[in-house]
Protein backbone atom coordinates (compact mmCIF):
# COMPACT_ATOMS: atom_id res chain seq x y z
CA UNK A 1 0.00 0.00 0.00
CA UNK A 2 1.24 3.44 -0.95
CA UNK A 3 0.48 6.50 1.16
CA UNK A 4 -1.01 9.17 -1.08
CA UNK A 5 -1.32 12.84 -0.08
CA UNK A 6 -3.30 15.60 -1.78
CA UNK A 7 -2.52 19.11 -0.52
CA UNK A 8 -4.68 22.09 -1.42
CA UNK A 9 -5.57 25.50 -0.11
CA UNK A 10 -8.98 24.35 1.15
CA UNK A 11 -8.28 20.84 2.36
CA UNK A 12 -5.57 18.22 2.80
CA UNK A 13 -6.35 14.57 2.11
CA UNK A 14 -4.46 11.34 2.62
CA UNK A 15 -5.16 7.67 2.09
CA UNK A 16 -3.64 4.28 1.39
CA UNK A 17 -3.81 3.19 -2.25
CA UNK A 18 -3.35 -0.35 -3.52
CA UNK A 19 -1.69 -1.28 -6.79
CA UNK A 20 -5.05 -1.43 -8.57
CA UNK A 21 -5.83 2.17 -7.63
CA UNK A 22 -8.27 1.40 -4.83
CA UNK A 23 -8.26 4.00 -2.04
CA UNK A 24 -8.62 2.66 1.51
CA UNK A 25 -9.36 4.65 4.62
CA UNK A 26 -8.90 8.14 3.29
CA UNK A 27 -8.97 11.08 5.70
CA UNK A 28 -9.48 14.80 5.10
CA UNK A 29 -8.84 17.90 7.13
CA UNK A 30 -9.37 21.59 6.47
CA UNK A 31 -6.22 23.50 5.55
CA UNK A 32 -5.72 26.10 8.29
CA UNK A 33 -6.14 29.52 6.72
CA UNK A 34 -3.39 32.07 7.28
CA UNK A 35 -1.16 29.45 8.90
CA UNK A 36 2.61 29.62 8.86
CA UNK A 37 4.93 26.99 7.44
CA UNK A 38 5.31 24.84 10.55
CA UNK A 39 1.63 24.94 11.48
CA UNK A 40 0.76 23.69 7.99
CA UNK A 41 3.38 20.96 8.33
CA UNK A 42 2.03 19.89 11.73
CA UNK A 43 -1.48 19.72 10.27
CA UNK A 44 -0.21 17.40 7.57
CA UNK A 45 1.67 15.25 10.07
CA UNK A 46 -1.48 14.84 12.18
CA UNK A 47 -3.39 13.83 9.06
CA UNK A 48 -0.98 11.06 8.01
CA UNK A 49 0.07 9.79 11.46
CA UNK A 50 -2.83 7.27 11.83
CA UNK A 51 -1.75 5.47 8.64
CA UNK A 52 1.53 4.35 10.19
CA UNK A 53 4.49 3.16 8.09
CA UNK A 54 4.21 2.95 4.30
CA UNK A 55 6.52 1.71 1.56
CA UNK A 56 6.53 5.08 -0.19
CA UNK A 57 4.53 8.29 -0.48
CA UNK A 58 3.13 10.08 -3.52
CA UNK A 59 2.15 13.74 -3.19
CA UNK A 60 0.00 16.08 -5.24
CA UNK A 61 0.24 19.73 -4.25
CA UNK A 62 -0.90 23.04 -5.64
CA UNK A 63 1.72 25.01 -7.51
CA UNK A 64 3.97 26.53 -8.37
CA UNK A 65 6.75 24.26 -7.19
CA UNK A 66 10.32 23.45 -8.07
CA UNK A 67 9.99 20.08 -9.76
CA UNK A 68 11.04 17.33 -9.27
CA UNK A 69 12.84 18.45 -6.09
CA UNK A 70 9.48 19.42 -4.56
CA UNK A 71 9.98 22.79 -2.89
CA UNK A 72 6.39 24.07 -2.96
CA UNK A 73 4.95 27.60 -3.00
CA UNK A 74 1.18 27.15 -3.54
CA UNK A 75 -0.49 30.41 -4.53
CA UNK A 76 -3.38 29.75 -2.14
CA UNK A 77 -1.13 28.72 0.80
CA UNK A 78 1.10 31.75 1.47
CA UNK A 79 2.58 30.08 4.55
CA UNK A 80 4.57 27.76 2.28
CA UNK A 81 7.13 29.52 0.12
CA UNK A 82 9.92 27.26 -1.05
CA UNK A 83 8.84 24.70 1.55
CA UNK A 84 10.79 21.41 1.12
CA UNK A 85 7.72 19.17 1.17
CA UNK A 86 9.18 16.27 -0.78
CA UNK A 87 12.42 16.24 1.25
CA UNK A 88 10.57 16.22 4.57
CA UNK A 89 8.31 13.35 3.55
CA UNK A 90 11.20 11.46 1.99
CA UNK A 91 13.01 11.63 5.32
CA UNK A 92 10.00 9.94 6.93
CA UNK A 93 9.10 7.32 4.30
CA UNK A 94 12.30 6.65 2.36
CA UNK A 95 10.75 7.27 -1.08
CA UNK A 96 8.61 10.23 -2.08
CA UNK A 97 7.50 11.60 -5.41
CA UNK A 98 5.58 14.80 -6.01
CA UNK A 99 3.77 16.62 -8.79
CA UNK A 100 1.29 19.42 -9.34
CA UNK A 101 -2.16 18.47 -8.05
CA UNK A 102 -3.86 18.95 -11.43
CA UNK A 103 -1.20 16.77 -13.07
CA UNK A 104 -1.95 14.07 -10.49
CA UNK A 105 -5.65 14.24 -11.34
CA UNK A 106 -4.79 13.81 -15.02
CA UNK A 107 -2.60 10.80 -14.24
CA UNK A 108 -5.42 9.29 -12.17
CA UNK A 109 -7.97 9.67 -14.95
CA UNK A 110 -5.58 8.12 -17.47
CA UNK A 111 -4.63 5.25 -15.16
CA UNK A 112 -7.99 4.34 -13.62
CA UNK A 113 -10.61 6.84 -14.80
CA UNK A 114 -12.29 8.24 -17.89
CA UNK A 115 -9.04 8.31 -19.88
CA UNK A 116 -8.27 4.59 -19.59
CA UNK A 117 -7.36 3.10 -22.95
CA UNK A 118 -6.41 6.42 -24.55
CA UNK A 119 -2.78 6.99 -25.43
CA UNK A 120 -3.12 10.77 -25.75
CA UNK A 121 -5.24 12.76 -23.34
CA UNK A 122 -5.53 16.02 -21.49
CA UNK A 123 -6.89 15.87 -17.96
CA UNK A 124 -8.37 19.13 -16.70
CA UNK A 125 -9.58 20.49 -13.37
CA UNK A 126 -12.03 23.42 -13.50
CA UNK A 127 -12.70 24.71 -10.02
CA UNK A 128 -11.33 27.70 -8.09
CA UNK A 129 -8.57 27.54 -10.69
CA UNK A 130 -8.07 25.80 -14.02
CA UNK A 131 -5.25 23.29 -14.31
CA UNK A 132 -4.32 20.28 -16.35
CA UNK A 133 -1.94 17.48 -17.12
CA UNK A 134 -0.93 16.00 -20.45
CA UNK A 135 -0.40 12.35 -21.41
CA UNK A 136 1.06 11.64 -24.85
CA UNK A 137 2.10 8.22 -26.08
CA UNK A 138 0.86 6.74 -22.79
CA UNK A 139 3.38 8.78 -20.78
CA UNK A 140 2.91 11.81 -18.58
CA UNK A 141 4.57 14.81 -20.22
CA UNK A 142 6.42 17.00 -17.75
CA UNK A 143 8.05 19.68 -19.88
CA UNK A 144 11.15 21.55 -18.83
CA UNK A 145 9.88 22.51 -15.36
CA UNK A 146 7.03 20.05 -14.72
CA UNK A 147 4.37 22.46 -15.98
CA UNK A 148 3.38 20.88 -19.29
CA UNK A 149 -0.38 20.73 -19.74
CA UNK A 150 -1.03 23.95 -17.81
CA UNK A 151 -4.00 24.80 -20.02
CA UNK A 152 -5.39 27.34 -17.56
CA UNK A 153 -3.01 29.92 -19.01
CA UNK A 154 -3.85 29.44 -22.66
CA UNK A 155 -5.17 32.82 -23.82
CA UNK A 156 -8.80 32.67 -24.94
CA UNK A 157 -9.66 36.41 -24.83
CA UNK A 158 -6.63 38.56 -25.74
CA UNK A 159 -8.38 41.67 -24.38
CA UNK A 160 -10.09 39.77 -21.59
CA UNK A 161 -9.89 40.06 -17.81
CA UNK A 162 -6.58 40.16 -15.95
CA UNK A 163 -5.29 36.84 -14.65
CA UNK A 164 -3.52 36.08 -11.40
CA UNK A 165 -0.48 35.01 -13.43
CA UNK A 166 0.00 38.61 -14.59
CA UNK A 167 -1.38 38.01 -18.07
CA UNK A 168 -4.75 38.87 -19.55
CA UNK A 169 -7.53 36.77 -21.00
CA UNK A 170 -6.25 33.38 -19.78
CA UNK A 171 -8.70 30.51 -19.65
CA UNK A 172 -8.44 30.54 -15.85
CA UNK A 173 -9.35 34.23 -15.70
CA UNK A 174 -12.55 33.50 -17.63
CA UNK A 175 -13.66 29.99 -16.65
CA UNK A 176 -12.70 29.39 -13.03
CA UNK A 177 -15.66 29.32 -10.64
CA UNK A 178 -15.00 32.63 -8.85
CA UNK A 179 -14.53 34.38 -12.22
CA UNK A 180 -17.96 33.22 -13.37
CA UNK A 181 -19.55 34.53 -10.19
CA UNK A 182 -17.69 37.84 -10.43
CA UNK A 183 -18.70 38.32 -14.07
CA UNK A 184 -22.34 37.45 -13.38
CA UNK A 185 -22.56 39.84 -10.44
CA UNK A 186 -21.11 42.60 -12.62
CA UNK A 187 -23.86 41.89 -15.17
CA UNK A 188 -26.58 42.34 -12.54
CA UNK A 189 -27.16 38.77 -11.34
CA UNK A 190 -29.05 38.52 -8.04
CA UNK A 191 -28.05 35.19 -6.50
CA UNK A 192 -30.93 32.92 -5.60
CA UNK A 193 -33.61 35.07 -7.22
CA UNK A 194 -34.38 32.57 -9.97
CA UNK A 195 -34.14 29.42 -7.81
CA UNK A 196 -34.92 30.40 -4.21
CA UNK A 197 -34.70 27.70 -1.58
CA UNK A 198 -36.70 27.36 1.61
CA UNK A 199 -33.73 28.80 3.48
CA UNK A 200 -33.08 31.63 1.04
CA UNK A 201 -32.19 35.00 2.52
CA UNK A 202 -32.31 38.36 0.75
CA UNK A 203 -29.21 38.92 -1.33
CA UNK A 204 -26.59 41.20 0.18
CA UNK A 205 -23.73 42.48 -1.93
CA UNK A 206 -21.09 41.49 0.62
CA UNK A 207 -22.42 37.94 1.07
CA UNK A 208 -20.24 35.22 -0.42
CA UNK A 209 -21.84 33.26 -3.25
CA UNK A 210 -20.56 30.25 -5.16
CA UNK A 211 -20.64 28.66 -8.56
CA UNK A 212 -23.22 26.21 -7.23
CA UNK A 213 -25.67 29.06 -6.62
CA UNK A 214 -24.95 30.34 -10.12
CA UNK A 215 -25.64 26.88 -11.58
CA UNK A 216 -28.92 26.58 -9.65
CA UNK A 217 -30.08 29.92 -11.04
CA UNK A 218 -28.98 28.99 -14.55
CA UNK A 219 -31.02 25.78 -14.40
CA UNK A 220 -33.99 27.88 -13.28
CA UNK A 221 -33.63 30.04 -16.38
CA UNK A 222 -31.79 33.13 -15.11
CA UNK A 223 -30.46 34.74 -18.29
CA UNK A 224 -27.33 36.23 -16.71
CA UNK A 225 -26.41 32.94 -15.04
CA UNK A 226 -26.95 31.09 -18.32
CA UNK A 227 -24.77 33.63 -20.13
CA UNK A 228 -21.99 33.14 -17.58
CA UNK A 229 -21.89 29.40 -18.25
CA UNK A 230 -22.06 29.93 -22.01
CA UNK A 231 -19.07 32.26 -21.73
CA UNK A 232 -17.09 29.75 -19.67
CA UNK A 233 -18.03 26.83 -21.92
CA UNK A 234 -16.96 28.75 -24.99
CA UNK A 235 -13.62 29.62 -23.40
CA UNK A 236 -13.04 25.97 -22.52
CA UNK A 237 -13.97 24.91 -26.03
CA UNK A 238 -11.48 27.34 -27.56
CA UNK A 239 -8.66 26.20 -25.28
CA UNK A 240 -9.39 22.52 -25.87
CA UNK A 241 -9.51 23.11 -29.64
CA UNK A 242 -6.05 24.66 -29.49
CA UNK A 243 -4.70 21.83 -27.34
CA UNK A 244 -6.21 19.22 -29.66
CA UNK A 245 -4.69 20.79 -32.77
CA UNK A 246 -1.31 20.99 -31.03
CA UNK A 247 -1.24 17.54 -29.42
CA UNK A 248 -3.61 15.37 -31.54
CA UNK A 249 -5.60 14.30 -28.47
CA UNK A 250 -7.91 11.30 -28.16
CA UNK A 251 -9.70 12.34 -24.97
CA UNK A 252 -10.08 15.34 -22.68
CA UNK A 253 -11.42 14.69 -19.19
CA UNK A 254 -12.84 17.54 -17.13
CA UNK A 255 -13.22 17.36 -13.36
CA UNK A 256 -13.42 19.84 -10.51
CA UNK A 257 -16.33 21.56 -8.85
CA UNK A 258 -17.48 23.58 -11.85
CA UNK A 259 -17.69 20.48 -14.04
CA UNK A 260 -20.62 19.37 -11.89
CA UNK A 261 -22.73 21.99 -13.68
CA UNK A 262 -23.08 19.36 -16.41
CA UNK A 263 -24.77 20.42 -19.62
CA UNK A 264 -24.72 24.09 -18.60
CA UNK A 265 -20.97 23.98 -19.17
CA UNK A 266 -20.55 21.07 -21.57
CA UNK A 267 -23.17 22.11 -24.16
CA UNK A 268 -21.51 25.42 -25.09
CA UNK A 269 -18.12 23.71 -24.84
CA UNK A 270 -19.12 21.07 -27.41
CA UNK A 271 -20.76 23.68 -29.63
CA UNK A 272 -17.54 25.71 -29.68
CA UNK A 273 -15.47 22.59 -30.31
CA UNK A 274 -17.65 21.69 -33.32
CA UNK A 275 -17.31 25.24 -34.63
CA UNK A 276 -13.53 25.48 -34.39
CA UNK A 277 -12.12 21.94 -34.53
CA UNK A 278 -12.70 21.46 -38.24
CA UNK A 279 -9.71 19.38 -39.26
CA UNK A 280 -10.56 15.70 -39.48
CA UNK A 281 -8.02 14.55 -36.88
CA UNK A 282 -9.25 17.13 -34.37
CA UNK A 283 -12.93 16.26 -34.79
CA UNK A 284 -12.34 12.84 -33.26
CA UNK A 285 -11.47 14.18 -29.80
CA UNK A 286 -13.90 13.23 -27.04
CA UNK A 287 -14.50 15.61 -24.12
CA UNK A 288 -15.98 13.79 -21.13
CA UNK A 289 -16.56 14.34 -17.41
CA UNK A 290 -13.86 12.97 -15.14
CA UNK A 291 -14.80 9.71 -13.45
CA UNK A 292 -12.93 9.50 -10.13
CA UNK A 293 -14.45 12.32 -8.08
CA UNK A 294 -12.82 13.46 -4.86
CA UNK A 295 -10.37 10.53 -4.75
CA UNK A 296 -8.73 11.47 -8.06
CA UNK A 297 -5.94 13.47 -6.43
CA UNK A 298 -5.01 10.55 -4.16
CA UNK A 299 -5.13 8.00 -6.97
CA UNK A 300 -2.93 10.20 -9.13
CA UNK A 301 -0.44 10.84 -6.35
CA UNK A 302 -0.15 7.08 -5.83
CA UNK A 303 0.29 6.57 -9.57
CA UNK A 304 3.56 8.50 -9.35
CA UNK A 305 4.84 5.46 -7.42
CA UNK A 306 2.67 2.55 -8.52
CA UNK A 307 2.82 3.29 -12.25
CA UNK A 308 6.12 5.14 -12.34
CA UNK A 309 6.94 3.78 -15.82
CA UNK A 310 4.24 6.12 -17.17
CA UNK A 311 3.81 8.90 -14.63
CA UNK A 312 7.19 9.58 -13.05
C-alpha positions in Angstrom: 0.0 0.0 0.0 1.2 3.4 -1.0 0.5 6.5 1.2 -1.0 9.2 -1.1 -1.3 12.8 -0.1 -3.3 15.6 -1.8 -2.5 19.1 -0.5 -4.7 22.1 -1.4 -5.6 25.5 -0.1 -9.0 24.4 1.1 -8.3 20.8 2.4 -5.6 18.2 2.8 -6.4 14.6 2.1 -4.5 11.3 2.6 -5.2 7.7 2.1 -3.6 4.3 1.4 -3.8 3.2 -2.2 -3.4 -0.3 -3.5 -1.7 -1.3 -6.8 -5.0 -1.4 -8.6 -5.8 2.2 -7.6 -8.3 1.4 -4.8 -8.3 4.0 -2.0 -8.6 2.7 1.5 -9.4 4.6 4.6 -8.9 8.1 3.3 -9.0 11.1 5.7 -9.5 14.8 5.1 -8.8 17.9 7.1 -9.4 21.6 6.5 -6.2 23.5 5.5 -5.7 26.1 8.3 -6.1 29.5 6.7 -3.4 32.1 7.3 -1.2 29.5 8.9 2.6 29.6 8.9 4.9 27.0 7.4 5.3 24.8 10.6 1.6 24.9 11.5 0.8 23.7 8.0 3.4 21.0 8.3 2.0 19.9 11.7 -1.5 19.7 10.3 -0.2 17.4 7.6 1.7 15.3 10.1 -1.5 14.8 12.2 -3.4 13.8 9.1 -1.0 11.1 8.0 0.1 9.8 11.5 -2.8 7.3 11.8 -1.8 5.5 8.6 1.5 4.3 10.2 4.5 3.2 8.1 4.2 3.0 4.3 6.5 1.7 1.6 6.5 5.1 -0.2 4.5 8.3 -0.5 3.1 10.1 -3.5 2.1 13.7 -3.2 0.0 16.1 -5.2 0.2 19.7 -4.3 -0.9 23.0 -5.6 1.7 25.0 -7.5 4.0 26.5 -8.4 6.8 24.3 -7.2 10.3 23.5 -8.1 10.0 20.1 -9.8 11.0 17.3 -9.3 12.8 18.4 -6.1 9.5 19.4 -4.6 10.0 22.8 -2.9 6.4 24.1 -3.0 4.9 27.6 -3.0 1.2 27.2 -3.5 -0.5 30.4 -4.5 -3.4 29.8 -2.1 -1.1 28.7 0.8 1.1 31.8 1.5 2.6 30.1 4.5 4.6 27.8 2.3 7.1 29.5 0.1 9.9 27.3 -1.0 8.8 24.7 1.6 10.8 21.4 1.1 7.7 19.2 1.2 9.2 16.3 -0.8 12.4 16.2 1.2 10.6 16.2 4.6 8.3 13.4 3.5 11.2 11.5 2.0 13.0 11.6 5.3 10.0 9.9 6.9 9.1 7.3 4.3 12.3 6.7 2.4 10.8 7.3 -1.1 8.6 10.2 -2.1 7.5 11.6 -5.4 5.6 14.8 -6.0 3.8 16.6 -8.8 1.3 19.4 -9.3 -2.2 18.5 -8.0 -3.9 18.9 -11.4 -1.2 16.8 -13.1 -1.9 14.1 -10.5 -5.6 14.2 -11.3 -4.8 13.8 -15.0 -2.6 10.8 -14.2 -5.4 9.3 -12.2 -8.0 9.7 -15.0 -5.6 8.1 -17.5 -4.6 5.2 -15.2 -8.0 4.3 -13.6 -10.6 6.8 -14.8 -12.3 8.2 -17.9 -9.0 8.3 -19.9 -8.3 4.6 -19.6 -7.4 3.1 -23.0 -6.4 6.4 -24.6 -2.8 7.0 -25.4 -3.1 10.8 -25.8 -5.2 12.8 -23.3 -5.5 16.0 -21.5 -6.9 15.9 -18.0 -8.4 19.1 -16.7 -9.6 20.5 -13.4 -12.0 23.4 -13.5 -12.7 24.7 -10.0 -11.3 27.7 -8.1 -8.6 27.5 -10.7 -8.1 25.8 -14.0 -5.2 23.3 -14.3 -4.3 20.3 -16.4 -1.9 17.5 -17.1 -0.9 16.0 -20.5 -0.4 12.4 -21.4 1.1 11.6 -24.9 2.1 8.2 -26.1 0.9 6.7 -22.8 3.4 8.8 -20.8 2.9 11.8 -18.6 4.6 14.8 -20.2 6.4 17.0 -17.7 8.0 19.7 -19.9 11.1 21.5 -18.8 9.9 22.5 -15.4 7.0 20.0 -14.7 4.4 22.5 -16.0 3.4 20.9 -19.3 -0.4 20.7 -19.7 -1.0 24.0 -17.8 -4.0 24.8 -20.0 -5.4 27.3 -17.6 -3.0 29.9 -19.0 -3.8 29.4 -22.7 -5.2 32.8 -23.8 -8.8 32.7 -24.9 -9.7 36.4 -24.8 -6.6 38.6 -25.7 -8.4 41.7 -24.4 -10.1 39.8 -21.6 -9.9 40.1 -17.8 -6.6 40.2 -16.0 -5.3 36.8 -14.6 -3.5 36.1 -11.4 -0.5 35.0 -13.4 0.0 38.6 -14.6 -1.4 38.0 -18.1 -4.7 38.9 -19.5 -7.5 36.8 -21.0 -6.3 33.4 -19.8 -8.7 30.5 -19.6 -8.4 30.5 -15.9 -9.4 34.2 -15.7 -12.6 33.5 -17.6 -13.7 30.0 -16.6 -12.7 29.4 -13.0 -15.7 29.3 -10.6 -15.0 32.6 -8.8 -14.5 34.4 -12.2 -18.0 33.2 -13.4 -19.6 34.5 -10.2 -17.7 37.8 -10.4 -18.7 38.3 -14.1 -22.3 37.4 -13.4 -22.6 39.8 -10.4 -21.1 42.6 -12.6 -23.9 41.9 -15.2 -26.6 42.3 -12.5 -27.2 38.8 -11.3 -29.0 38.5 -8.0 -28.1 35.2 -6.5 -30.9 32.9 -5.6 -33.6 35.1 -7.2 -34.4 32.6 -10.0 -34.1 29.4 -7.8 -34.9 30.4 -4.2 -34.7 27.7 -1.6 -36.7 27.4 1.6 -33.7 28.8 3.5 -33.1 31.6 1.0 -32.2 35.0 2.5 -32.3 38.4 0.8 -29.2 38.9 -1.3 -26.6 41.2 0.2 -23.7 42.5 -1.9 -21.1 41.5 0.6 -22.4 37.9 1.1 -20.2 35.2 -0.4 -21.8 33.3 -3.3 -20.6 30.2 -5.2 -20.6 28.7 -8.6 -23.2 26.2 -7.2 -25.7 29.1 -6.6 -24.9 30.3 -10.1 -25.6 26.9 -11.6 -28.9 26.6 -9.6 -30.1 29.9 -11.0 -29.0 29.0 -14.6 -31.0 25.8 -14.4 -34.0 27.9 -13.3 -33.6 30.0 -16.4 -31.8 33.1 -15.1 -30.5 34.7 -18.3 -27.3 36.2 -16.7 -26.4 32.9 -15.0 -26.9 31.1 -18.3 -24.8 33.6 -20.1 -22.0 33.1 -17.6 -21.9 29.4 -18.3 -22.1 29.9 -22.0 -19.1 32.3 -21.7 -17.1 29.7 -19.7 -18.0 26.8 -21.9 -17.0 28.8 -25.0 -13.6 29.6 -23.4 -13.0 26.0 -22.5 -14.0 24.9 -26.0 -11.5 27.3 -27.6 -8.7 26.2 -25.3 -9.4 22.5 -25.9 -9.5 23.1 -29.6 -6.0 24.7 -29.5 -4.7 21.8 -27.3 -6.2 19.2 -29.7 -4.7 20.8 -32.8 -1.3 21.0 -31.0 -1.2 17.5 -29.4 -3.6 15.4 -31.5 -5.6 14.3 -28.5 -7.9 11.3 -28.2 -9.7 12.3 -25.0 -10.1 15.3 -22.7 -11.4 14.7 -19.2 -12.8 17.5 -17.1 -13.2 17.4 -13.4 -13.4 19.8 -10.5 -16.3 21.6 -8.9 -17.5 23.6 -11.8 -17.7 20.5 -14.0 -20.6 19.4 -11.9 -22.7 22.0 -13.7 -23.1 19.4 -16.4 -24.8 20.4 -19.6 -24.7 24.1 -18.6 -21.0 24.0 -19.2 -20.6 21.1 -21.6 -23.2 22.1 -24.2 -21.5 25.4 -25.1 -18.1 23.7 -24.8 -19.1 21.1 -27.4 -20.8 23.7 -29.6 -17.5 25.7 -29.7 -15.5 22.6 -30.3 -17.6 21.7 -33.3 -17.3 25.2 -34.6 -13.5 25.5 -34.4 -12.1 21.9 -34.5 -12.7 21.5 -38.2 -9.7 19.4 -39.3 -10.6 15.7 -39.5 -8.0 14.5 -36.9 -9.3 17.1 -34.4 -12.9 16.3 -34.8 -12.3 12.8 -33.3 -11.5 14.2 -29.8 -13.9 13.2 -27.0 -14.5 15.6 -24.1 -16.0 13.8 -21.1 -16.6 14.3 -17.4 -13.9 13.0 -15.1 -14.8 9.7 -13.4 -12.9 9.5 -10.1 -14.4 12.3 -8.1 -12.8 13.5 -4.9 -10.4 10.5 -4.7 -8.7 11.5 -8.1 -5.9 13.5 -6.4 -5.0 10.6 -4.2 -5.1 8.0 -7.0 -2.9 10.2 -9.1 -0.4 10.8 -6.3 -0.2 7.1 -5.8 0.3 6.6 -9.6 3.6 8.5 -9.4 4.8 5.5 -7.4 2.7 2.5 -8.5 2.8 3.3 -12.3 6.1 5.1 -12.3 6.9 3.8 -15.8 4.2 6.1 -17.2 3.8 8.9 -14.6 7.2 9.6 -13.0 
